[in-house]
Amino acid sequence: MSAQGKTPRELGYFFPAEFAKHSAMWLSWPHKQESWPGKIETIFPVYAQFVKLVAEGEKVNINVADEKMKQKASEHLSKAGADLNNINFFFFPSNDAWCRDHGPAFLINPKEKKKMVVKWNYNAWGGKYPPFDLDNQIPISIANHYNLPLATPGIVMEGGSVDFNGRGTVLTTTSCLLNPNRNPHLNQDQIGIYLKDYYGVTNVLWLGDGIVGDDTDGHVDDITRFVDEETVVTVVEVNKHDENYLPLKENLEMLEKMRLENGKPLRILTLP
């Protein structure tokens, strides 16, 4: 609940689509050796190029542990030719780099021109990669920095497990959100209520399995994404002998039967 004792939806907030206009992207600078065993030094130049390209169009806010990490990141970004005037560093330490999953969910209330943060619990994809205590603190640190109201549902959710059209529909997967390593005490209907109450949506669309071997247990951002309010791009496998062929075929069939919050069918684009 929020400090007012109401859910974000009751207060008029909702989670915008990723393609909506926004002022900045939040990242956590990579530093965990175990995530790139024996090759983390090769990651920094590529990551810096990525940040450079994003910073050409918007602000980039980067979480770092301390001044030493900030200096190292700045050196890589300078070598990449990034515009450091468009990059801000925040001393919010993390356990790992996956800010899309452990970062805050920013909700907006257009009528009142307000923002708030929803702080879901984070357990590194079902407790696979401890520790994750610092990651779990990131949304609180960011909300406090901007003096934004904070809502705490008290259940596990990752940013990559949900995708939105910004008009009231959210896409997710049963393989992730119903996995017993997330919220074993909740069933599908109960999780659907949390999605509606804390993301401000009215329509929850459930796909099945994600990509085989995905550490996230099937994040929807690996397979199907909204690219506008009525269109999704979804991956398919054409090789019938591939282990991903059947689950992706089943997801496509589900998408073809789904309806948006306005009752319209999805416009579906496939990606091999």
PECORJO-V722306 format. One record per residue. N is the residue number from 1. PHI is phi in whole degrees, -180 to 180 (999 if undefined). PSI is psi as a letter, one per 30 degrees, with the letter a starting at -180 (none if undefined). OMEGA is omega in degrees with one decimal (NA if undefined). Layout:
# PECORJO-V722306
N_PHI_PSI_OMEGA + N_PHI_PSI_OMEGA
This chain:
# PECORJO-V722306
1_999_l_175.2 + 2_-88_l_179.5 + 3_-63_f_179.7 + 4_-82_f_-179.7 + 5_81_g_179.0 + 6_-123_l_177.0 + 7_-78_l_176.4 + 8_-54_e_179.1 + 9_-61_e_179.0 + 10_-65_f_-179.4 + 11_-89_g_176.5 + 12_91_g_-179.5 + 13_-98_l_172.6 + 14_-150_l_179.9 + 15_-90_k_-177.5 + 16_-75_l_176.2 + 17_-68_l_-179.5 + 18_-67_f_179.7 + 19_-86_g_176.7 + 20_-71_l_179.4 + 21_-62_k_177.0 + 22_-144_l_-171.7 + 23_-95_f_-175.8 + 24_-160_l_171.8 + 25_-113_k_177.2 + 26_-99_k_177.7 + 27_-136_l_169.7 + 28_-117_k_-174.6 + 29_-64_k_-178.6 + 30_-66_k_-178.7 + 31_-157_f_-175.1 + 32_-81_j_-176.8 + 33_-57_e_-175.2 + 34_-66_f_179.6 + 35_-75_f_176.4 + 36_-133_i_-172.6 + 37_-57_k_176.3 + 38_76_g_-176.4 + 39_-146_g_-176.5 + 40_-63_e_179.7 + 41_-65_f_178.1 + 42_-78_f_-178.5 + 43_-77_e_-171.7 + 44_-58_e_179.4 + 45_-62_e_179.6 + 46_-69_e_179.0 + 47_-63_e_179.2 + 48_-64_e_176.6 + 49_-63_e_177.1 + 50_-60_e_179.8 + 51_-63_e_179.0 + 52_-56_e_-177.6 + 53_-67_e_178.7 + 54_-65_e_-176.8 + 55_-67_f_175.8 + 56_-71_f_-177.2 + 57_-119_f_-178.7 + 58_-162_l_176.3 + 59_-67_k_174.1 + 60_-123_k_178.0 + 61_-105_k_-172.7 + 62_-121_k_175.0 + 63_-81_k_176.1 + 64_-133_l_-176.0 + 65_-79_e_-172.8 + 66_-164_a_-178.2 + 67_-64_e_179.6 + 68_-62_e_179.1 + 69_-68_e_177.5 + 70_-61_e_-179.5 + 71_-64_e_179.3 + 72_-64_e_178.4 + 73_-63_e_-179.6 + 74_-62_e_178.6 + 75_-63_e_179.2 + 76_-65_e_-179.5 + 77_-68_e_177.6 + 78_-64_e_178.3 + 79_-62_e_-179.8 + 80_-79_f_-179.4 + 81_84_g_-179.3 + 82_-72_k_176.9 + 83_-82_j_-176.6 + 84_-67_f_176.3 + 85_-69_f_-179.3 + 86_-104_g_-177.3 + 87_-124_k_178.9 + 88_-116_k_177.3 + 89_-109_k_178.2 + 90_-128_k_-179.1 + 91_-83_i_176.1 + 92_-117_j_-175.3 + 93_-65_k_179.2 + 94_-128_l_173.8 + 95_-83_f_-176.8 + 96_-153_a_-167.8 + 97_-97_g_-166.9 + 98_-88_i_-175.2 + 99_-67_f_177.1 + 100_-58_e_-177.6 + 101_-93_e_-176.7 + 102_-98_f_-177.6 + 103_-77_l_-177.8 + 104_-74_l_169.2 + 105_-97_j_178.9 + 106_-87_k_175.9 + 107_-108_l_-178.5 + 108_-124_l_172.7 + 109_-124_j_-174.1 + 110_-60_e_-177.4 + 111_-64_e_-179.0 + 112_-97_f_-179.6 + 113_54_h_-179.0 + 114_-126_l_175.0 + 115_-127_l_172.3 + 116_-148_l_179.6 + 117_-117_k_169.6 + 118_-102_k_-179.1 + 119_-107_j_174.1 + 120_-78_l_171.5 + 121_-75_k_-179.8 + 122_-127_k_-179.7 + 123_-131_h_176.5 + 124_53_h_174.2 + 125_58_h_176.1 + 126_83_g_177.6 + 127_78_g_-176.2 + 128_-71_e_-171.0 + 129_-132_i_176.2 + 130_-72_l_-2.7 + 131_-82_l_178.7 + 132_-141_g_-178.2 + 133_-66_e_179.2 + 134_-70_e_176.6 + 135_-58_e_-177.1 + 136_-67_f_-178.8 + 137_-90_f_-173.3 + 138_-53_e_-178.9 + 139_-60_e_179.5 + 140_-66_e_-179.6 + 141_-61_e_-178.7 + 142_-70_e_178.2 + 143_-61_e_179.5 + 144_-65_e_-179.4 + 145_-60_e_-178.3 + 146_-96_g_-179.3 + 147_56_h_-179.9 + 148_-97_k_174.9 + 149_-62_k_-173.5 + 150_-125_k_174.0 + 151_-112_k_-176.5 + 152_-127_j_-179.7 + 153_-64_e_178.6 + 154_87_g_176.5 + 155_-125_l_-177.5 + 156_-81_k_177.0 + 157_-159_k_175.8 + 158_-115_k_-178.4 + 159_-60_e_-178.5 + 160_-76_f_-177.7 + 161_-89_f_-177.8 + 162_-137_k_177.2 + 163_-143_k_-167.8 + 164_-127_l_173.1 + 165_-99_f_176.9 + 166_79_g_-179.3 + 167_-120_g_177.4 + 168_125_g_-178.9 + 169_-115_k_174.2 + 170_-124_k_174.6 + 171_-105_k_175.6 + 172_-153_a_-179.3 + 173_-129_k_175.9 + 174_-71_e_-176.9 + 175_-62_f_179.0 + 176_-94_e_-171.5 + 177_-71_f_177.2 + 178_-99_g_177.8 + 179_-66_k_-178.5 + 180_-63_f_177.5 + 181_-85_g_176.5 + 182_-106_d_-177.0 + 183_-132_i_-173.3 + 184_-64_f_-178.3 + 185_-86_f_-176.5 + 186_-117_k_174.7 + 187_-98_a_-174.6 + 188_-61_e_-179.9 + 189_-64_e_-179.3 + 190_-67_e_177.5 + 191_-66_e_176.7 + 192_-59_e_177.9 + 193_-66_e_176.7 + 194_-61_e_179.4 + 195_-60_e_-179.8 + 196_-69_e_-175.7 + 197_-71_e_-171.4 + 198_-106_f_170.4 + 199_-112_f_176.9 + 200_71_h_179.3 + 201_-102_l_178.3 + 202_-120_f_-170.7 + 203_-137_j_-179.3 + 204_-110_k_179.4 + 205_-109_k_-175.4 + 206_-107_j_167.7 + 207_-92_l_-176.4 + 208_-96_c_-176.1 + 209_-91_l_173.9 + 210_-94_a_-180.0 + 211_-70_k_179.2 + 212_-61_k_177.6 + 213_86_g_179.9 + 214_-70_k_-178.4 + 215_-62_f_-177.7 + 216_-84_f_-177.3 + 217_69_g_172.6 + 218_104_h_175.1 + 219_-57_k_-178.9 + 220_-67_f_-178.6 + 221_-71_f_173.3 + 222_-85_f_-168.9 + 223_-127_e_-173.7 + 224_-144_k_-178.0 + 225_-136_k_168.9 + 226_-73_k_174.4 + 227_-115_f_164.7 + 228_-155_a_-171.2 + 229_-66_f_-177.1 + 230_-127_g_-173.2 + 231_-121_k_172.9 + 232_-121_k_167.8 + 233_-107_k_-178.5 + 234_-131_k_-178.7 + 235_-85_k_176.6 + 236_-133_l_176.3 + 237_-119_k_-176.4 + 238_-88_f_179.7 + 239_-82_j_-176.3 + 240_-65_f_-180.0 + 241_-91_f_179.1 + 242_-77_k_-177.1 + 243_-67_f_177.4 + 244_-90_f_-175.0 + 245_-59_e_-174.3 + 246_-67_e_-179.6 + 247_-61_e_179.1 + 248_-73_e_175.0 + 249_-64_e_179.2 + 250_-65_e_177.6 + 251_-64_e_178.4 + 252_-62_e_178.7 + 253_-64_e_176.4 + 254_-64_e_-179.3 + 255_-59_e_-178.3 + 256_-65_f_-179.8 + 257_-96_f_-174.8 + 258_-75_l_176.7 + 259_-130_k_178.0 + 260_-75_l_-179.3 + 261_-62_f_179.4 + 262_-96_g_178.4 + 263_89_f_-178.8 + 264_-80_l_173.5 + 265_-73_l_176.0 + 266_-73_k_166.7 + 267_-90_k_-170.0 + 268_-115_k_173.0 + 269_-113_k_-178.4 + 270_-100_k_-179.3 + 271_-130_j_-178.2 + 272_-63_none_NA
